[in-house]
Amino acid sequence: MSDRPHTPLLDQIAGPADLKGLSDSQLLQLTHELRQETISAVSVTGGHLGAGLGVVELTVALHAVFDTPRDNLIWDVSHQSYPHKILTGRRDRIRTLRTKGGLSGFTKRSESPYDPFGAAHSSTSISAALGFSVARDLGGVVPEGLGDAIAVIGDGSMSAGMAFEAMNNAGYLDKRLFVILNDNEMSIAPPVGALSSYLSRLYAEEPFQELRAVAKGAASLLPEPFREGAKRAKDMLKGMAVGGTLFESLGFSYLGPIDGHDMDQLLPVLRTVKARARGPILIHVLTKKGKGYAPAEAARDKGHATAKFDMVTGKQQKTPSNAPSYTGVFGDELVKLAARDDKICAVTAAMPDGTGLSLMAERYPSRCFDVGIAEQHGVTFAAALAAGGMKPFCAMYSTFLQRGYDQVVHDVAIQRLPVRFAIDRAGLVGADGATHAGSFDIGFMSNLPGMVVMAASDEAELVHMVHTAAAYDDGPIAFRYPRGEGEGVEMPEIPEVLEIGKGRMIQQGARVALLSFGTRLGEVRKAAEALAAKGITPTIADARFAKPLDREMILDLAANHEALICIEEGAVGGFGSHVAQLLAEEGVFDTGLKYRSMVLPDTFIDQASPADMYEVAAMNAPQIEAKVLEVLGVAQIGEKRA
């Protein structure tokens, strides 16, 4: 415990109820201790640091003023929820964040009654808060009872259409609910768009002293001589947008901006709105991501996501690797292509770093577009770029592309527009858990007529697939690849443009054929080595394409082997299902072929290391080996055949 921070006041807090008896000065002291405990915990586990540090004061103030868990506190995205978890009875487990069997890195209903609504994707909190408010007024019953609903949403998340859909509906229904706009001028990447500029003007163009007067709350909170000045200041702010503030035009009462690190502002404002609010109210709070920890404040991304780090220096303890990351390979190859073809452009949704597009944005800013947290818009925008003669690469995480699926169907696939989908974070991703797993894109992309779907088995194959996508103009094409480093294979000096729908043979064997789609190929090779020691040499093939299938190769494998096993990093309904459909149509099953498909199980797998998650999914080399032995009817050592 000697390396833990000194937290005498925090040590007395078992839950939010303990905050009720603290004075305002003690609450201020609690924020200092909570910040240090958060830094200490994340230094051990890694995780989302900057977002949580930015809301320490807000977290304490909300729990001190409202009556959680009866009042439903909903954190948008919820990567800022670590301080919240510490205050709500989970401090003893906070150093298990994002590890196998430990606390989730996001809010999670099954983890605590203080997490009324789980999250990990952005812009859902206002919809959820409105739902809780309506449930309360309709007599909904939960164990803690239903009180107020409070959504805490960042300015980056507020840029998404879903947030405005919810605000429009909330204004119409006129239910009592609270939206805290946590405005730190930065989501994961710097926020983009007109809304961000509007929010910046609210507090950048006028003297801060006047804003502080407004921030002190309703005029009744101020001494008599200042009330008229506060009213004039608020009217001035309301007039900055044509026709009144954006938020008030949606039916919300607007209060702010206020300093989110000043407890003398936060506490009286929250107490006043809790006592007096009737309909929906938006409180505009200014915070600083990474607040109170110099290395995070100085970082370009304000310490958004970190590995384990040294608390004193902030230096991250990343494991060195000689292999490039898949994301980096994609970004580098795209820049090389863009240098030779001025029609190549790129689109991402608030993830330029995460998708490897930062270099593209630096080299060719006029051809690289960050549309903000707006995947639906991003996909349709890319579709129109393609219709206009450009060659757009739409780079999104698999889990986030799900949010733009209607647009993939209607605006891209039906129109057969040549949008290139670079699908990052394919398969199981580790510490972010089920919410960020790329489990479903093989199925939902390969089910679309005219869509080409590829998966890289290693970083060299990814190079070929990026170039293949750039050269393909006959319709939409997608290639998927996982998070993290590659296999360490030799990189090609001259990239190939792959023949569409053609796989490759890796090893010729007998009896059983292993057909891999994606980066499980490395585990397939390991399994084959173990099988060879048992006298079984399987054939190995890399499918490369889930759509269109390499019919010739698959039918040949089926005709010349006793068994065929497909392996993929996706859910049921993907590559293996398409292979089974082909075999059924061709009557192959009538010949007695033993066919199996190894896919992700029909469950959401909690966070752990990727290797541990694939162990749970039964898709590592030992499980592949066991599947082969089972299908061939070969007993393993120590077993007897029935």
VMD Tcl script that draws the C-alpha trace (Angstrom):
set ca {
  {0.00 0.00 0.00}
  {3.03 2.31 0.37}
  {2.88 3.30 -3.29}
  {-0.79 4.26 -3.04}
  {-1.75 7.92 -2.61}
  {-2.67 9.29 0.82}
  {-6.48 9.51 0.80}
  {-7.81 9.87 4.37}
  {-11.17 11.33 3.34}
  {-11.74 8.98 0.42}
  {-10.95 6.07 2.73}
  {-14.12 6.92 4.66}
  {-16.38 6.79 1.59}
  {-18.18 3.49 1.13}
  {-20.76 4.92 -1.25}
  {-22.41 8.15 -2.43}
  {-24.54 8.37 0.70}
  {-21.38 9.17 2.65}
  {-20.94 12.37 0.62}
  {-24.15 13.83 2.03}
  {-22.58 14.56 5.39}
  {-19.51 16.32 4.00}
  {-19.09 20.07 3.94}
  {-18.34 21.83 0.67}
  {-14.71 22.22 1.70}
  {-14.50 18.50 2.42}
  {-16.03 17.73 -0.97}
  {-13.30 19.85 -2.53}
  {-10.67 17.89 -0.62}
  {-12.33 14.67 -1.78}
  {-11.86 15.70 -5.42}
  {-8.10 15.98 -4.90}
  {-7.91 12.54 -3.34}
  {-10.18 11.00 -5.95}
  {-8.04 12.37 -8.74}
  {-4.89 10.86 -7.23}
  {-6.59 7.51 -6.69}
  {-7.77 7.47 -10.32}
  {-4.26 8.21 -11.61}
  {-2.81 5.51 -9.35}
  {-5.34 2.89 -10.44}
  {-4.94 3.50 -14.17}
  {-1.15 3.47 -13.86}
  {-1.53 -0.16 -12.77}
  {-4.12 -1.33 -15.30}
  {-3.91 1.06 -18.21}
  {-7.13 2.38 -19.67}
  {-8.97 5.61 -20.32}
  {-7.32 8.22 -18.14}
  {-7.90 11.73 -19.49}
  {-11.69 11.56 -19.67}
  {-12.04 10.50 -16.04}
  {-9.62 13.14 -14.76}
  {-11.66 15.79 -16.54}
  {-14.85 14.94 -14.63}
  {-13.56 14.36 -11.10}
  {-15.20 17.50 -9.67}
  {-18.35 16.88 -11.67}
  {-18.53 13.28 -10.43}
  {-18.25 14.32 -6.78}
  {-20.75 17.14 -7.21}
  {-23.35 14.96 -8.95}
  {-23.18 12.22 -6.33}
  {-23.24 14.79 -3.52}
  {-26.31 16.60 -4.86}
  {-28.37 13.82 -6.44}
  {-29.59 10.63 -4.77}
  {-27.98 7.82 -6.71}
  {-28.85 5.07 -7.42}
  {-32.49 6.18 -7.10}
  {-31.54 9.06 -9.38}
  {-30.20 7.54 -12.59}
  {-26.77 8.90 -13.49}
  {-25.93 7.97 -17.08}
  {-22.44 8.51 -18.45}
  {-22.28 8.82 -22.23}
  {-19.69 6.42 -23.70}
  {-18.66 5.99 -20.02}
  {-14.90 5.84 -20.50}
  {-14.95 8.70 -17.97}
  {-16.60 6.56 -15.30}
  {-13.57 5.39 -13.28}
  {-13.98 8.08 -10.57}
  {-17.69 7.21 -10.49}
  {-16.81 3.54 -9.90}
  {-14.43 4.45 -7.07}
  {-17.19 6.41 -5.29}
  {-19.86 3.75 -5.78}
  {-18.47 0.84 -3.81}
  {-15.98 -0.53 -6.34}
  {-12.77 1.02 -5.10}
  {-11.53 -2.32 -3.77}
  {-11.63 -3.68 -7.32}
  {-10.57 -0.58 -9.25}
  {-7.13 -2.04 -9.96}
  {-8.78 -4.88 -11.87}
  {-10.11 -2.52 -14.55}
  {-10.30 -4.03 -18.03}
  {-8.72 -7.34 -16.95}
  {-10.13 -10.85 -17.04}
  {-12.74 -11.18 -14.32}
  {-12.26 -7.55 -13.29}
  {-14.24 -4.35 -13.57}
  {-15.39 -3.25 -17.00}
  {-13.79 -0.15 -18.45}
  {-17.31 1.16 -19.07}
  {-20.55 1.31 -17.11}
  {-22.28 -2.05 -16.92}
  {-25.72 -2.81 -15.51}
  {-24.72 -6.23 -14.19}
  {-21.80 -4.72 -12.28}
  {-23.54 -2.23 -10.01}
  {-26.95 -0.64 -9.30}
  {-25.11 2.68 -9.73}
  {-24.75 1.84 -13.44}
  {-28.38 2.10 -14.54}
  {-27.52 1.97 -18.23}
  {-24.48 0.39 -19.89}
  {-22.53 2.21 -22.54}
  {-19.35 2.17 -24.61}
  {-20.57 3.74 -27.83}
  {-21.31 7.44 -27.84}
  {-24.41 9.62 -27.92}
  {-26.89 7.24 -26.26}
  {-27.18 8.93 -22.85}
  {-29.89 11.51 -23.59}
  {-32.15 8.89 -25.15}
  {-31.61 6.70 -22.09}
  {-32.23 9.56 -19.65}
  {-35.46 10.41 -21.42}
  {-36.52 6.76 -21.25}
  {-35.90 6.68 -17.49}
  {-37.82 9.94 -17.06}
  {-40.83 8.63 -18.95}
  {-40.67 5.30 -17.08}
  {-40.68 7.25 -13.80}
  {-43.76 9.22 -14.78}
  {-45.53 6.07 -16.00}
  {-44.95 4.34 -12.68}
  {-42.02 2.15 -13.64}
  {-40.56 0.17 -10.77}
  {-36.96 -0.88 -10.12}
  {-35.45 -1.98 -6.77}
  {-34.08 1.47 -5.93}
  {-37.12 3.34 -7.22}
  {-36.99 5.85 -10.07}
  {-36.00 9.42 -9.40}
  {-34.36 11.97 -11.66}
  {-32.36 11.08 -14.74}
  {-29.05 12.80 -15.44}
  {-27.13 12.34 -18.70}
  {-23.49 13.42 -18.86}
  {-22.48 13.81 -22.49}
  {-19.31 15.21 -24.07}
  {-19.18 17.85 -26.76}
  {-17.80 15.25 -29.20}
  {-20.71 12.91 -28.51}
  {-23.15 15.79 -28.82}
  {-22.17 16.10 -32.48}
  {-23.84 12.79 -33.31}
  {-27.33 12.82 -34.76}
  {-28.73 10.50 -32.10}
  {-28.10 13.12 -29.40}
  {-30.14 15.69 -31.30}
  {-32.91 13.20 -32.03}
  {-33.16 12.58 -28.28}
  {-33.10 16.29 -27.39}
  {-35.79 17.05 -29.93}
  {-38.01 14.35 -28.46}
  {-37.23 15.38 -24.88}
  {-38.12 18.98 -25.63}
  {-41.41 17.86 -27.13}
  {-42.31 15.58 -24.20}
  {-41.23 18.29 -21.71}
  {-40.17 15.76 -19.06}
  {-37.99 16.76 -16.13}
  {-34.49 15.55 -16.92}
  {-30.97 16.90 -16.75}
  {-28.36 16.92 -19.48}
  {-24.83 17.87 -18.46}
  {-22.89 18.95 -21.54}
  {-19.31 18.14 -20.56}
  {-17.51 20.48 -22.91}
  {-13.79 19.79 -22.97}
  {-13.33 20.79 -26.61}
  {-12.01 17.32 -27.27}
  {-13.54 13.89 -27.70}
  {-10.96 11.26 -28.69}
  {-9.72 13.47 -31.47}
  {-10.28 17.22 -31.59}
  {-14.01 17.66 -32.23}
  {-15.01 18.87 -35.63}
  {-17.96 20.67 -37.08}
  {-20.18 23.64 -36.60}
  {-21.49 22.57 -33.18}
  {-18.00 22.55 -31.71}
  {-17.37 26.03 -33.12}
  {-20.66 27.23 -31.68}
  {-19.80 25.93 -28.22}
  {-16.37 27.52 -28.42}
  {-17.89 30.91 -29.26}
  {-20.09 30.74 -26.20}
  {-17.14 31.19 -23.93}
  {-14.32 32.46 -26.14}
  {-15.81 35.72 -27.38}
  {-16.92 37.33 -24.14}
  {-15.16 38.29 -20.89}
  {-14.93 35.30 -18.58}
  {-16.05 37.41 -15.63}
  {-19.47 37.82 -17.23}
  {-19.65 34.10 -17.93}
  {-18.84 33.37 -14.31}
  {-21.73 35.58 -13.30}
  {-24.02 33.59 -15.53}
  {-22.47 30.38 -14.29}
  {-23.27 31.14 -10.69}
  {-26.70 29.92 -11.67}
  {-30.10 31.45 -11.73}
  {-30.07 35.12 -10.72}
  {-31.43 34.23 -7.28}
  {-28.09 32.68 -6.39}
  {-26.34 36.05 -6.72}
  {-26.33 39.02 -4.35}
  {-28.95 41.63 -5.25}
  {-26.56 44.15 -6.87}
  {-25.34 41.53 -9.37}
  {-28.65 40.01 -10.42}
  {-29.44 42.49 -13.18}
  {-25.94 42.13 -14.62}
  {-26.29 38.37 -14.61}
  {-29.61 38.61 -16.43}
  {-28.09 40.85 -19.10}
  {-25.14 38.47 -19.51}
  {-27.43 35.49 -19.94}
  {-29.56 37.35 -22.48}
  {-26.39 38.23 -24.34}
  {-25.38 34.57 -24.49}
  {-28.84 33.52 -25.63}
  {-28.61 35.96 -28.50}
  {-25.37 34.61 -29.89}
  {-27.21 32.18 -32.16}
  {-29.84 33.39 -34.59}
  {-33.26 32.89 -33.06}
  {-31.97 32.04 -29.58}
  {-29.61 29.32 -28.41}
  {-29.51 26.04 -30.22}
  {-30.48 24.16 -27.08}
  {-33.38 26.39 -26.10}
  {-34.75 26.08 -29.63}
  {-34.96 22.32 -28.94}
  {-37.05 22.92 -25.83}
  {-34.34 22.82 -23.16}
  {-33.70 25.44 -20.53}
  {-30.03 26.35 -20.88}
  {-27.66 27.24 -18.08}
  {-24.00 27.98 -18.52}
  {-21.28 27.79 -19.36}
  {-19.87 27.04 -15.93}
  {-16.39 26.04 -14.79}
  {-16.50 22.27 -14.29}
  {-13.48 22.32 -12.00}
  {-14.85 24.97 -9.63}
  {-16.88 23.34 -6.86}
  {-18.11 26.81 -5.81}
  {-19.93 26.91 -9.15}
  {-20.91 23.29 -9.61}
  {-22.52 22.67 -6.24}
  {-24.89 25.69 -6.08}
  {-25.91 25.30 -9.71}
  {-26.72 21.59 -9.34}
  {-28.55 22.17 -6.06}
  {-30.64 24.91 -7.62}
  {-31.64 22.99 -10.73}
  {-32.45 19.89 -8.71}
  {-34.76 21.94 -6.49}
  {-36.45 23.98 -9.22}
  {-36.33 22.26 -12.60}
  {-39.65 21.32 -14.15}
  {-38.85 20.33 -17.72}
  {-35.63 19.37 -19.50}
  {-32.59 21.46 -18.66}
  {-29.11 21.50 -20.16}
  {-26.17 22.59 -18.02}
  {-23.13 23.53 -20.04}
  {-19.97 22.62 -18.10}
  {-16.44 23.47 -19.22}
  {-13.76 20.94 -18.27}
  {-10.22 20.04 -19.22}
  {-9.44 16.51 -20.31}
  {-6.55 15.08 -18.28}
  {-7.02 17.78 -15.62}
  {-4.59 17.62 -12.73}
  {-2.02 15.26 -14.23}
  {0.67 17.03 -16.24}
  {1.61 14.12 -18.57}
  {-2.04 13.71 -19.59}
  {-2.59 17.45 -20.02}
  {0.50 17.64 -22.25}
  {-0.39 14.63 -24.40}
  {-1.89 15.28 -27.81}
  {-4.90 13.09 -27.01}
  {-4.93 14.27 -23.36}
  {-4.28 10.75 -22.13}
  {-7.35 9.26 -23.76}
  {-6.20 5.64 -23.68}
  {-2.97 4.57 -22.03}
  {-1.01 1.45 -21.28}
  {0.32 0.94 -17.78}
  {2.51 3.91 -16.88}
  {4.89 5.35 -14.32}
  {2.91 7.76 -12.11}
  {5.80 10.19 -11.70}
  {6.88 10.51 -15.33}
  {3.75 9.34 -17.13}
  {5.90 7.11 -19.35}
  {3.84 4.22 -20.69}
  {5.07 0.67 -20.26}
  {4.35 -0.67 -23.73}
  {5.80 -4.02 -24.74}
  {8.27 -3.51 -27.60}
  {7.54 -5.34 -30.83}
  {9.39 -5.68 -34.11}
  {6.15 -6.24 -36.01}
  {4.19 -3.25 -37.29}
  {0.61 -2.75 -36.21}
  {-2.10 -3.62 -38.69}
  {-3.50 -0.12 -38.32}
  {-0.11 1.40 -39.08}
  {0.32 -0.81 -42.15}
  {-3.03 0.33 -43.52}
  {-2.24 4.01 -42.88}
  {1.20 3.79 -44.51}
  {-0.05 1.99 -47.60}
  {-2.92 4.41 -48.06}
  {-0.52 7.37 -48.06}
  {1.64 5.65 -50.68}
  {-1.42 5.13 -52.86}
  {-2.63 8.68 -52.33}
  {0.75 9.99 -53.49}
  {0.22 8.27 -56.85}
  {-3.53 8.80 -57.28}
  {-5.15 12.13 -56.46}
  {-8.61 10.52 -56.55}
  {-7.90 8.54 -53.38}
  {-9.41 10.08 -50.26}
  {-10.31 8.91 -46.77}
  {-13.22 9.24 -44.35}
  {-13.31 8.41 -40.65}
  {-15.68 9.11 -37.77}
  {-13.73 10.80 -34.96}
  {-10.97 8.17 -35.05}
  {-8.10 9.50 -37.21}
  {-5.45 8.07 -34.86}
  {-7.26 4.83 -34.13}
  {-7.79 4.04 -37.81}
  {-4.30 5.06 -38.94}
  {-5.43 8.09 -40.94}
  {-3.37 10.67 -39.05}
  {-0.56 10.48 -41.59}
  {-3.04 10.86 -44.44}
  {-4.54 13.89 -42.73}
  {-1.08 15.39 -42.32}
  {0.11 14.76 -45.87}
  {-3.13 15.28 -47.78}
  {-5.50 17.28 -45.54}
  {-7.82 18.24 -48.40}
  {-8.48 14.54 -49.08}
  {-8.88 13.27 -45.52}
  {-12.17 13.87 -43.70}
  {-12.99 13.36 -40.04}
  {-16.78 13.70 -39.90}
  {-17.00 13.48 -36.10}
  {-19.00 10.87 -34.25}
  {-21.34 10.39 -37.17}
  {-20.88 7.00 -38.81}
  {-24.16 7.18 -40.70}
  {-23.19 10.47 -42.29}
  {-19.66 9.22 -42.91}
  {-20.81 6.21 -44.92}
  {-23.25 8.20 -47.07}
  {-20.67 10.96 -47.51}
  {-18.21 8.33 -48.77}
  {-20.88 6.95 -51.09}
  {-21.38 10.34 -52.70}
  {-17.62 10.83 -52.99}
  {-17.54 7.57 -54.94}
  {-20.49 8.66 -57.07}
  {-18.57 11.85 -57.78}
  {-15.60 9.99 -59.21}
  {-13.36 9.79 -56.14}
  {-11.92 6.63 -54.57}
  {-12.94 6.88 -50.92}
  {-11.59 4.64 -48.16}
  {-14.10 4.62 -45.30}
  {-12.02 3.63 -42.26}
  {-13.99 2.62 -39.18}
  {-13.78 0.13 -36.35}
  {-16.00 -2.90 -36.94}
  {-18.03 -2.10 -33.83}
  {-18.64 1.49 -34.98}
  {-19.44 0.55 -38.58}
  {-22.48 -1.23 -37.15}
  {-23.95 2.23 -36.50}
  {-23.86 3.03 -40.21}
  {-25.19 -0.27 -41.50}
  {-28.41 1.08 -43.01}
  {-26.29 3.46 -45.05}
  {-23.97 0.62 -46.12}
  {-27.03 -1.21 -47.45}
  {-29.03 1.60 -49.03}
  {-26.50 4.21 -50.01}
  {-23.55 2.00 -50.97}
  {-24.53 -1.59 -51.78}
  {-27.82 -1.04 -53.60}
  {-26.17 1.64 -55.74}
  {-23.04 -0.53 -56.23}
  {-20.80 2.41 -55.41}
  {-17.07 1.66 -55.07}
  {-16.56 2.62 -51.44}
  {-13.56 0.90 -49.87}
  {-14.32 -0.13 -46.28}
  {-11.24 -0.49 -44.08}
  {-12.62 -2.39 -41.08}
  {-10.28 -2.04 -38.10}
  {-10.50 -3.93 -34.76}
  {-11.91 -7.06 -36.41}
  {-12.45 -9.99 -34.07}
  {-11.92 -9.93 -30.31}
  {-10.11 -6.82 -29.09}
  {-9.14 -7.45 -25.47}
  {-9.57 -4.95 -22.66}
  {-12.47 -3.02 -24.19}
  {-14.55 -6.18 -24.06}
  {-17.77 -7.10 -25.82}
  {-18.83 -3.56 -26.70}
  {-15.83 -3.06 -28.96}
  {-15.47 -6.57 -30.39}
  {-15.61 -6.82 -34.16}
  {-17.73 -9.95 -34.16}
  {-20.42 -9.33 -36.74}
  {-19.04 -7.53 -39.80}
  {-18.22 -10.70 -41.77}
  {-21.88 -11.64 -41.63}
  {-23.47 -8.26 -42.18}
  {-21.10 -7.28 -45.00}
  {-20.92 -10.61 -46.87}
  {-24.71 -10.92 -46.89}
  {-24.98 -7.88 -49.18}
  {-25.26 -8.49 -52.93}
  {-22.25 -7.18 -54.83}
  {-20.09 -6.63 -51.73}
  {-16.53 -7.98 -51.81}
  {-15.26 -9.00 -48.36}
  {-11.61 -9.78 -47.60}
  {-9.73 -10.58 -44.39}
  {-5.98 -10.28 -43.97}
  {-4.21 -13.25 -42.43}
  {-1.11 -11.18 -41.65}
  {0.30 -7.70 -42.25}
  {1.78 -8.61 -45.65}
  {-1.64 -9.77 -46.83}
  {-3.10 -6.50 -45.58}
  {-0.71 -4.62 -47.88}
  {-2.03 -6.60 -50.85}
  {-5.63 -6.01 -49.81}
  {-5.25 -2.24 -49.48}
  {-3.88 -2.14 -53.04}
  {-6.57 -4.52 -54.25}
  {-9.27 -2.28 -52.83}
  {-7.74 0.79 -54.45}
  {-7.75 -0.92 -57.84}
  {-11.32 -2.23 -57.57}
  {-14.00 -0.02 -59.13}
  {-16.84 -2.48 -59.82}
  {-18.66 -1.91 -56.53}
  {-18.09 -1.79 -52.78}
  {-15.21 -3.72 -51.25}
  {-14.24 -4.32 -47.62}
  {-11.14 -5.66 -45.90}
  {-10.90 -6.44 -42.21}
  {-7.95 -6.69 -39.85}
  {-7.46 -6.91 -36.08}
  {-6.14 -4.61 -33.41}
  {-2.48 -4.82 -32.45}
  {0.77 -5.96 -33.99}
  {1.14 -8.21 -36.98}
  {2.81 -11.60 -37.20}
  {6.29 -10.27 -37.95}
  {6.31 -11.63 -41.51}
  {8.43 -10.24 -44.32}
  {6.71 -7.32 -45.97}
  {6.28 -7.29 -49.76}
  {8.46 -4.91 -51.76}
  {5.92 -4.81 -54.57}
  {2.27 -5.14 -53.47}
  {-0.01 -7.42 -55.45}
  {-3.50 -6.68 -56.70}
  {-5.26 -9.89 -55.74}
  {-7.60 -11.71 -58.08}
  {-11.08 -11.15 -56.67}
  {-12.51 -14.26 -55.06}
  {-9.32 -16.33 -55.11}
  {-7.71 -17.85 -52.03}
  {-4.25 -19.38 -51.64}
  {-2.91 -22.76 -50.61}
  {-0.52 -22.73 -47.65}
  {0.25 -26.41 -47.13}
  {-0.77 -29.60 -48.89}
  {-1.74 -32.49 -46.65}
  {-4.24 -35.31 -46.37}
  {-7.47 -36.38 -44.66}
  {-8.45 -32.96 -43.26}
  {-8.41 -29.48 -44.78}
  {-8.25 -26.37 -42.61}
  {-9.68 -23.33 -44.39}
  {-8.85 -20.12 -42.52}
  {-10.34 -16.67 -43.01}
  {-8.38 -13.96 -41.19}
  {-5.59 -13.93 -38.65}
  {-6.44 -17.26 -37.00}
  {-4.17 -18.62 -39.71}
  {-1.26 -18.27 -37.28}
  {-3.07 -20.51 -34.79}
  {-3.98 -22.92 -37.59}
  {-0.29 -23.28 -38.42}
  {0.54 -24.01 -34.76}
  {-2.24 -26.59 -34.60}
  {-0.91 -28.22 -37.77}
  {2.55 -28.55 -36.22}
  {1.06 -30.28 -33.18}
  {-0.99 -32.58 -35.41}
  {2.08 -33.46 -37.48}
  {3.66 -34.83 -34.30}
  {0.67 -37.18 -34.10}
  {1.09 -38.32 -37.69}
  {-1.63 -36.08 -39.16}
  {-0.63 -33.52 -41.79}
  {-3.60 -31.30 -42.61}
  {-4.01 -29.25 -45.75}
  {-4.07 -25.52 -44.96}
  {-5.65 -22.84 -47.12}
  {-6.13 -19.11 -46.65}
  {-9.53 -18.14 -48.05}
  {-8.72 -14.41 -48.34}
  {-12.30 -13.78 -49.52}
  {-15.60 -14.46 -47.80}
  {-17.45 -12.84 -50.70}
  {-17.14 -13.99 -53.42}
  {-15.98 -17.42 -52.30}
  {-13.24 -19.28 -54.13}
  {-15.66 -21.98 -55.27}
  {-13.04 -23.95 -57.17}
  {-10.66 -24.16 -54.22}
  {-13.37 -24.99 -51.69}
  {-14.95 -27.72 -53.81}
  {-11.51 -29.19 -54.48}
  {-10.74 -29.27 -50.75}
  {-14.09 -30.93 -50.10}
  {-13.61 -33.52 -52.83}
  {-10.13 -34.58 -51.76}
  {-10.40 -34.67 -47.99}
  {-12.33 -36.64 -45.43}
  {-13.10 -33.50 -43.46}
  {-13.18 -29.73 -44.02}
  {-12.98 -27.27 -41.12}
  {-13.43 -23.49 -41.54}
  {-11.99 -21.08 -38.98}
  {-12.92 -17.39 -38.74}
  {-12.87 -14.54 -36.21}
  {-16.55 -13.76 -36.49}
  {-19.98 -14.83 -35.33}
  {-22.19 -17.51 -36.83}
  {-23.67 -16.45 -40.15}
  {-20.37 -15.39 -41.68}
  {-17.73 -17.10 -43.80}
  {-18.40 -20.65 -42.60}
  {-22.11 -20.26 -43.27}
  {-21.43 -19.19 -46.85}
  {-19.14 -22.19 -47.33}
  {-21.83 -24.50 -45.94}
  {-24.37 -22.98 -48.35}
  {-22.05 -23.62 -51.27}
  {-21.42 -27.23 -50.20}
  {-25.15 -27.84 -49.75}
  {-26.01 -26.39 -53.16}
  {-23.39 -28.57 -54.83}
  {-24.61 -31.71 -53.03}
  {-21.23 -32.24 -51.36}
  {-22.74 -33.32 -48.06}
  {-24.32 -36.29 -49.85}
  {-20.80 -37.66 -50.37}
  {-20.21 -37.96 -46.63}
  {-17.89 -35.00 -46.14}
  {-17.39 -34.12 -42.47}
  {-17.80 -30.35 -42.26}
  {-17.27 -28.11 -39.24}
  {-17.21 -24.33 -38.82}
  {-15.27 -22.77 -35.93}
  {-16.80 -19.38 -35.15}
  {-17.15 -17.09 -32.16}
  {-19.63 -18.56 -29.66}
  {-23.18 -17.27 -29.36}
  {-22.37 -15.12 -26.36}
  {-20.74 -11.79 -25.53}
  {-17.24 -12.41 -24.18}
  {-16.08 -10.16 -21.34}
  {-12.80 -8.29 -21.36}
  {-9.49 -10.15 -21.07}
  {-6.38 -10.35 -23.20}
  {-7.16 -11.27 -26.81}
  {-5.46 -14.65 -26.27}
  {-7.63 -15.34 -23.23}
  {-10.76 -14.23 -25.09}
  {-9.98 -16.59 -27.96}
  {-9.38 -19.33 -25.38}
  {-12.93 -18.72 -24.13}
  {-14.08 -18.78 -27.74}
  {-12.25 -22.13 -28.23}
  {-10.36 -20.80 -31.24}
  {-6.70 -21.06 -30.22}
  {-4.30 -23.67 -31.60}
  {-5.06 -26.37 -28.96}
  {-8.79 -26.10 -29.63}
  {-8.23 -26.25 -33.40}
  {-6.08 -29.34 -32.91}
  {-8.75 -30.91 -30.69}
  {-11.44 -30.17 -33.30}
  {-9.42 -31.99 -35.98}
  {-8.91 -35.02 -33.74}
  {-12.59 -35.06 -32.84}
  {-13.74 -34.86 -36.45}
  {-11.32 -37.58 -37.54}
  {-12.27 -39.74 -34.58}
  {-8.75 -39.83 -33.21}
  {-8.50 -40.18 -29.44}
  {-6.09 -37.85 -27.67}
  {-3.50 -39.18 -25.24}
  {-5.18 -40.37 -22.06}
  {-8.57 -40.75 -23.74}
  {-10.36 -43.85 -24.91}
  {-12.65 -43.95 -27.88}
  {-16.20 -44.92 -27.09}
}
mol new
graphics top color blue
foreach p $ca { graphics top sphere $p radius 0.5 }
foreach p [lrange $ca 0 end-1] q [lrange $ca 1 end] { graphics top cylinder $p $q radius 0.2 }
display resetview
